[in-house]
């Protein structure tokens, strides 16, 4: 059975990345698991999120270019000046 509650689906969708990362306490995790038990749409998104996390876990860490921080801060300041 796939009864969908749009508000709960939206909340679950937003929370899935943190759920998959294990960032919720027992009560919050249980609420999401309860929704996933009957919502096939959210189950699909949950599996997709898990797949992404497994793929990311296999990636090597990459050192950002040394100038990245400076360039990002300069871009932010340029955007502020446009306002």
Protein Blocks (a to p, Z undefined) as FASTA:
>chain_A
ZZddfklmmmmmmmmmmmmnopacfklmmmmmmmmmmmmklmmmmmmmmmmmmmmmmpcc
ddddfklmmmmmmmmmmmmmmZZ
